[in-house]
Amino acid sequence: MQIPTIALNNGITLPAIGFGTWPLKSQACTKAVSTAIEKGYRLIDTAAKYDNEAAIGKAIKQTKIAREDLFVTSKVRGSEHGYTKTINAFQHTLKDLQLDYLDLYLIHWPLPSKDLYVETWQALITLYNNGLVRAIGTSNFKIAHLSRIIDETGVIPAVNQIQLSPYLPQQEIRHWLKQYHIICQDWSPLGKGTELLNDIRIRQLAHKHQKTPAQIVLRWHIQLGNSVIPKTSTPNRMVENLDIFNFALDKDDMLLISTINQHSAPKQDPDTYIEE
Ligand SMILES: NC(=O)c1ccc[n+]([C@@H]2O[C@H](COP(=O)([O-])OP(=O)(O)OC[C@H]3O[C@@H](n4cnc5c(N)ncnc54)[C@H](OP(=O)(O)O)[C@@H]3O)[C@@H](O)[C@H]2O)c1
């Protein structure tokens, strides 16, 4: 099955759906990523913080899929903010993944209390200019953080990866990102697989379209124009989560899902959350 792609602001393409790898570790992670690639996933999302880059490196090494057909994302962790530390952290990430370039490198959290995210962004720009990464972006950045890095460096991120689901639709930042052609990539897109998938409104839409609640939710993300990275360790669910390109939600379905919003803000506020 061919997964649709989304064009980034530098012309390269990002698979619309990828495989989330947190909190997978060690052999279980290698196994899950190998299975995900076998089932058709080409985008693998990791982060230095997840402590699973070496395990993912093993799965990538074992696959018969060509490197250029995979899309590997990682993220610089909070304790490595700063120009030189980030350049070194990137090299560590490449080594663990057994790769010589990354497809996408993100700043994991802005950590405004450290006030090093602009410097960290400058390091990502250097890595990009040196051809070590095909696209650079941010994660958990709010509009103010994004505005600041754009104003101070003139370089617009290709992607901002944020927590987003029907329970946390993030409407304001979504619209802002669209204006700058920054692709919104949604983490915890299934709301971590808990109440959201049992929500009666989602279940009714699943019945209407003869799909599962997870497929309804993932299709909503895709029709917003976003990229999604659901995680599952279950092979059947890996297939289920990819099987979302043979039906469409109508305008009323989209509106309904977009307005079941239960939380106005993420639990981990990027203005104060300390990720090390
Ligand atoms: N940038 C960031 O700061 C950040 C933060 C958090 C996460 N992330 C990334 O986003 C990825 C996804 O987020 P997440 O893992 O928090 O949440 P998620 O993908 O919304 O939900 C994962 C949970 O949903 C279950 N699930 C998956 N597919 C399902 C299906 N078809 N039906 C029913 N349940 C299903 C999984 O269970 P099983 O595994 O048991 O199937 C798992 O417990 C992470 O893996 C990570 O790569 C990024």
The ligand as an SDF file (V2000), in Angstrom:
LIG
                    3D

 48 52  0  0  0  0  0  0  0  0999 V2000
    7.0550   15.1890   20.6700 N   0  0  0  0  0  0  0  0  0  0  0  0
    6.6310   14.8010   21.8460 C   0  0  0  0  0  0  0  0  0  0  0  0
    6.8340   15.4920   22.8640 O   0  0  0  0  0  0  0  0  0  0  0  0
    5.9120   13.5010   21.9720 C   0  0  0  0  0  0  0  0  0  0  0  0
    5.2740   13.1690   23.1820 C   0  0  0  0  0  0  0  0  0  0  0  0
    4.5990   11.9460   23.2700 C   0  0  0  0  0  0  0  0  0  0  0  0
    4.5790   11.0860   22.1780 C   0  0  0  0  0  0  0  0  0  0  0  0
    5.2360   11.4170   21.0110 N   0  0  0  0  0  0  0  0  0  0  0  0
    5.2570   10.4930   19.8370 C   0  0  0  0  0  0  0  0  0  0  0  0
    3.9290   10.2310   19.4570 O   0  0  0  0  0  0  0  0  0  0  0  0
    3.7150    8.8220   19.4120 C   0  0  0  0  0  0  0  0  0  0  0  0
    2.2740    8.4850   19.6760 C   0  0  0  0  0  0  0  0  0  0  0  0
    1.8220    9.0200   20.9100 O   0  0  0  0  0  0  0  0  0  0  0  0
    1.3390    8.1090   22.1400 P   0  0  0  0  0  0  0  0  0  0  0  0
    2.0080    6.8000   22.0680 O   0  0  0  0  0  0  0  0  0  0  0  0
    1.4730    8.9380   23.3590 O   0  0  0  0  0  0  0  0  0  0  0  0
   -0.2300    7.9770   21.9250 O   0  0  0  0  0  0  0  0  0  0  0  0
   -1.2160    7.3520   20.8100 P   0  0  0  0  0  0  0  0  0  0  0  0
   -0.4960    6.9410   19.5850 O   0  0  0  0  0  0  0  0  0  0  0  0
   -2.3550    8.3060   20.7280 O   0  0  0  0  0  0  0  0  0  0  0  0
   -1.7690    6.0660   21.5830 O   0  0  0  0  0  0  0  0  0  0  0  0
   -0.9980    4.9300   21.8160 C   0  0  0  0  0  0  0  0  0  0  0  0
   -1.8750    3.9330   22.5710 C   0  0  0  0  0  0  0  0  0  0  0  0
   -3.0240    3.6040   21.7850 O   0  0  0  0  0  0  0  0  0  0  0  0
   -3.1390    2.1890   21.6330 C   0  0  0  0  0  0  0  0  0  0  0  0
   -3.5660    1.9510   20.2470 N   0  0  0  0  0  0  0  0  0  0  0  0
   -2.8600    2.1360   19.1090 C   0  0  0  0  0  0  0  0  0  0  0  0
   -3.5880    1.8020   18.0270 N   0  0  0  0  0  0  0  0  0  0  0  0
   -4.8050    1.4120   18.4940 C   0  0  0  0  0  0  0  0  0  0  0  0
   -5.9760    0.9410   17.8640 C   0  0  0  0  0  0  0  0  0  0  0  0
   -6.0630    0.8100   16.5390 N   0  0  0  0  0  0  0  0  0  0  0  0
   -7.0480    0.6230   18.6460 N   0  0  0  0  0  0  0  0  0  0  0  0
   -6.9710    0.7450   20.0100 C   0  0  0  0  0  0  0  0  0  0  0  0
   -5.8840    1.1900   20.6670 N   0  0  0  0  0  0  0  0  0  0  0  0
   -4.8000    1.5110   19.9070 C   0  0  0  0  0  0  0  0  0  0  0  0
   -1.7430    1.6350   21.9170 C   0  0  0  0  0  0  0  0  0  0  0  0
   -1.8360    0.3640   22.5480 O   0  0  0  0  0  0  0  0  0  0  0  0
   -0.9560   -0.9100   22.0810 P   0  0  0  0  0  0  0  0  0  0  0  0
    0.4600   -0.4760   21.8920 O   0  0  0  0  0  0  0  0  0  0  0  0
   -1.1510   -1.8520   23.2200 O   0  0  0  0  0  0  0  0  0  0  0  0
   -1.6030   -1.4120   20.8180 O   0  0  0  0  0  0  0  0  0  0  0  0
   -1.1620    2.6540   22.8890 C   0  0  0  0  0  0  0  0  0  0  0  0
   -1.5050    2.3140   24.2300 O   0  0  0  0  0  0  0  0  0  0  0  0
    4.7070    8.2820   20.4540 C   0  0  0  0  0  0  0  0  0  0  0  0
    4.9380    6.9110   20.3090 O   0  0  0  0  0  0  0  0  0  0  0  0
    5.9160    9.1530   20.1590 C   0  0  0  0  0  0  0  0  0  0  0  0
    6.6270    8.6500   19.0250 O   0  0  0  0  0  0  0  0  0  0  0  0
    5.8790   12.6160   20.8980 C   0  0  0  0  0  0  0  0  0  0  0  0
  1  2  1  0
  2  3  2  0
  2  4  1  0
  4  5  1  0
  4 48  2  0
  5  6  2  0
  6  7  1  0
  7  8  2  0
  8  9  1  0
  8 48  1  0
  9 10  1  0
  9 46  1  0
 10 11  1  0
 11 12  1  0
 11 44  1  0
 12 13  1  0
 13 14  1  0
 14 15  2  0
 14 16  1  0
 14 17  1  0
 17 18  1  0
 18 19  2  0
 18 20  1  0
 18 21  1  0
 21 22  1  0
 22 23  1  0
 23 24  1  0
 23 42  1  0
 24 25  1  0
 25 26  1  0
 25 36  1  0
 26 27  1  0
 26 35  1  0
 27 28  2  0
 28 29  1  0
 29 30  1  0
 29 35  2  0
 30 31  1  0
 30 32  2  0
 32 33  1  0
 33 34  2  0
 34 35  1  0
 36 37  1  0
 36 42  1  0
 37 38  1  0
 38 39  2  0
 38 40  1  0
 38 41  1  0
 42 43  1  0
 44 45  1  0
 44 46  1  0
 46 47  1  0
M  CHG  2   8   1  16  -1
M  END
$$$$
